Amino acid sequence: MQSRTLIVIPTYDEKDNVGPIVSSVHKHAPEASILFVDDNSPDGTGRILDEMSGKDPLIHVIHNPGKGGLGKAYVKGFKWGLENNFDFIFEMDADGSHDPKEIPAFLEKAKDFDLVLGTRYKGGIRVINWPLNRLLISMSAGMFVRAVTAMPVSDPTGGYKCFTRRVLESIPLDNVISNGYSFQIEMTHFAWMAGWKIGEVPIIFEDRRAGYSKLNSGIAAEAFKMVFRLAARNKFRRSPPASSKRSSGEAI
């Protein structure tokens, strides 16, 4: 029986990006389904998605009544994917910064790992069109996360991921408290503390060509505070508890 793959893509004001990202996913992963979770975009993204969904059975849309945030959108998408029996559930940005041509590499790695992360930094820096200050902030954030939590991953703040079904089923999604970019850190930390094996796939990250970034100082502050909350929640453990029945693998 063939595995079923779902790509979850949150949207807010992405009308110029949703068409190209769908075309690229279809090209590189033609059998994958796509779920857009739209936060009532003022620019009409939701209407465009409805039109696309009406013509393409692989496209699905969830409409939120307002701007609920990144974390809530992903959690809603994860729950939908589990309810509809998908085996592999991806996180992907709508703006093209995550290249769908990497999907096969993620799925190949997922044969041996439970959670696969896209890494921008392991084995070299692969970031295009970012100003130096943003690159330094991103790399410093990764070092900070590893220093506080000891998670053995090279890019803990990245948002291109492939969860196996078993990992998402083990995470208490209703207890996820992050809603901004710290959501990425919290989900990986949940999986790592549960003892799931985490692998990494090198990716090239290219900054968006259309639309605008949703990152702001409030989101960055939330991420900073969340790292300490995650560490405290797990009593500042530096590794998964010995009682875990799963074997935690070193990130590759």
C-alpha positions in Angstrom: 0.0 0.0 0.0 1.4 3.4 -1.0 2.1 5.9 1.8 0.0 9.0 1.8 1.7 12.4 2.0 0.1 15.8 3.0 1.8 19.2 2.7 0.3 21.7 5.2 0.7 25.3 4.2 -0.6 28.2 6.4 -1.5 31.4 4.5 -2.1 35.0 5.3 -1.9 37.5 2.3 -0.2 35.0 -0.1 -2.3 35.5 -3.2 0.7 35.8 -5.5 2.4 32.7 -4.0 -0.2 30.0 -3.8 -0.4 29.3 -7.5 3.4 28.8 -7.9 3.8 26.7 -4.8 1.0 24.3 -5.9 2.6 24.0 -9.4 5.9 23.2 -7.8 4.5 20.6 -5.4 2.6 18.9 -8.2 5.8 18.8 -10.3 8.1 17.3 -7.6 5.5 15.3 -5.6 2.6 14.6 -7.9 0.8 12.3 -5.6 1.0 14.5 -2.5 -2.1 16.3 -1.2 -1.9 20.0 -0.2 -3.8 21.5 2.7 -3.9 25.3 2.9 -4.9 26.8 6.3 -5.9 30.4 5.6 -6.2 33.0 8.3 -9.0 35.0 6.6 -6.5 36.8 4.3 -7.6 40.4 3.5 -6.0 40.1 0.1 -8.3 37.4 -1.2 -6.0 34.4 -0.8 -8.9 32.3 0.6 -11.1 33.0 -2.5 -8.2 32.0 -4.8 -7.7 28.8 -2.8 -11.3 27.9 -3.0 -11.2 28.3 -6.8 -8.1 26.1 -7.0 -9.6 23.5 -4.7 -12.7 23.3 -6.8 -10.6 22.3 -9.8 -8.0 20.1 -8.2 -8.9 17.1 -5.9 -5.4 17.2 -4.3 -6.0 20.7 -2.9 -7.9 21.2 0.3 -8.6 24.4 2.3 -9.4 25.3 5.9 -10.7 28.8 6.5 -10.0 30.3 9.9 -12.4 33.1 11.0 -9.4 35.5 11.8 -5.7 35.7 12.1 -5.0 32.9 14.6 -1.3 32.6 14.0 1.2 30.1 12.6 1.1 27.6 15.4 -2.7 27.3 15.6 -2.8 27.0 11.8 -0.4 24.1 11.8 -2.1 22.3 14.7 -5.4 22.5 12.9 -3.7 21.2 9.7 -2.0 18.3 11.6 -5.3 17.2 13.2 -6.9 17.3 9.7 -4.1 15.2 8.3 -4.4 12.6 11.1 -8.1 12.4 10.8 -7.8 11.8 7.1 -5.2 9.0 7.6 -2.0 10.6 6.1 1.2 8.8 6.8 3.6 11.8 6.3 2.7 15.3 7.1 4.9 18.2 6.0 5.2 21.8 7.2 6.0 24.2 4.3 5.9 27.9 3.8 3.7 29.4 1.1 6.2 31.9 -0.1 8.6 29.6 -2.1 11.4 29.7 0.5 11.0 26.0 0.9 11.6 24.3 -2.4 9.2 21.4 -3.0 11.9 19.6 -5.1 13.3 18.4 -1.7 10.1 16.5 -0.8 11.5 13.2 -2.2 14.6 13.6 -0.1 12.6 14.1 3.1 10.5 11.0 2.3 13.6 9.0 1.7 15.1 10.1 5.0 11.8 9.3 6.8 12.3 5.6 6.0 14.9 5.6 8.8 13.8 8.6 11.0 10.6 9.6 12.7 10.9 13.4 12.2 12.9 14.9 9.3 14.0 18.6 9.5 15.3 20.7 6.6 18.6 22.3 7.6 20.0 25.5 6.2 23.3 25.3 8.1 24.6 21.8 8.5 27.6 21.3 6.2 27.6 25.0 5.2 25.3 28.0 4.9 22.6 27.6 2.2 20.5 30.9 2.5 19.8 33.1 -0.5 18.7 36.8 -0.5 18.8 37.3 3.3 20.6 40.4 4.7 23.6 39.6 6.9 21.9 40.8 10.1 18.9 38.4 9.6 21.3 35.5 8.8 23.3 36.2 12.0 20.1 36.4 14.1 18.9 33.1 12.7 22.2 31.3 13.3 22.5 32.9 16.8 19.0 31.7 17.6 19.9 28.2 16.7 23.0 28.3 18.9 20.9 29.7 21.7 18.3 26.9 21.4 21.0 24.2 21.4 22.8 25.7 24.4 19.6 25.9 26.5 17.9 22.6 25.5 20.8 20.5 24.1 18.7 19.4 21.2 21.1 17.7 18.7 19.8 19.5 15.6 21.6 22.1 13.5 18.6 24.2 12.5 16.0 24.1 15.3 14.2 27.3 14.1 13.6 26.0 10.6 10.0 25.5 9.3 10.5 22.9 6.6 9.7 19.5 8.2 8.3 16.1 7.6 6.5 14.4 10.5 5.6 10.7 10.4 2.1 10.0 11.6 3.4 8.2 14.8 5.2 11.3 16.0 2.2 13.6 15.6 -0.1 11.0 17.3 2.3 11.0 20.3 2.4 14.8 20.7 -0.4 16.4 22.8 -1.3 19.0 20.1 -3.8 20.7 22.4 -1.0 21.4 24.8 1.2 23.2 22.3 1.5 26.7 23.6 3.7 28.4 21.0 1.9 30.3 18.2 4.7 32.2 16.4 8.0 31.0 15.1 8.8 29.3 18.5 6.2 26.7 17.4 9.0 25.2 15.3 11.2 24.8 18.3 8.5 23.4 20.6 7.3 20.8 18.1 10.8 19.4 17.6 11.5 19.5 21.3 8.3 17.5 22.0 9.4 14.9 19.5 13.0 14.8 20.8 11.9 14.5 24.5 9.6 11.6 23.5 12.7 9.8 22.1 11.8 9.9 18.5 14.7 9.7 16.0 15.3 13.0 14.3 17.1 13.3 10.9 18.1 16.3 8.8 18.1 17.0 5.1 20.2 19.9 3.7 18.0 22.4 1.9 18.5 25.7 0.1 16.5 28.5 1.7 15.6 31.4 -0.6 13.8 34.4 0.9 10.4 35.2 -0.5 10.0 37.0 -3.8 6.4 38.1 -3.3 4.3 39.3 -0.3 5.8 40.3 3.0 7.4 38.7 6.0 5.2 38.2 9.1 8.2 38.1 11.5 8.3 40.9 14.0 9.9 41.8 17.3 7.0 40.3 19.3 7.3 37.0 17.6 11.1 37.0 18.2 10.6 37.8 21.9 8.1 35.0 22.2 10.6 32.5 20.8 13.3 33.7 23.2 11.1 33.2 26.2 9.7 29.9 24.9 13.1 28.2 24.9 13.4 28.7 28.7 9.8 27.5 29.2 10.5 24.3 27.2 13.6 23.6 29.3 11.7 24.3 32.5 8.7 22.1 31.4 11.1 19.2 31.1 13.0 20.0 34.3 16.0 21.2 32.3 16.8 17.7 31.1 19.6 17.6 28.6 18.4 14.4 26.9 15.2 12.3 26.6 14.2 10.5 29.8 15.6 7.0 30.1 12.0 5.7 30.5 11.3 6.4 26.8 10.6 3.3 24.8 12.0 4.8 21.7 15.6 5.3 20.8 16.7 8.8 20.1 18.9 9.0 17.1 21.6 11.6 16.4 20.6 14.1 13.8 22.2 13.5 10.5 
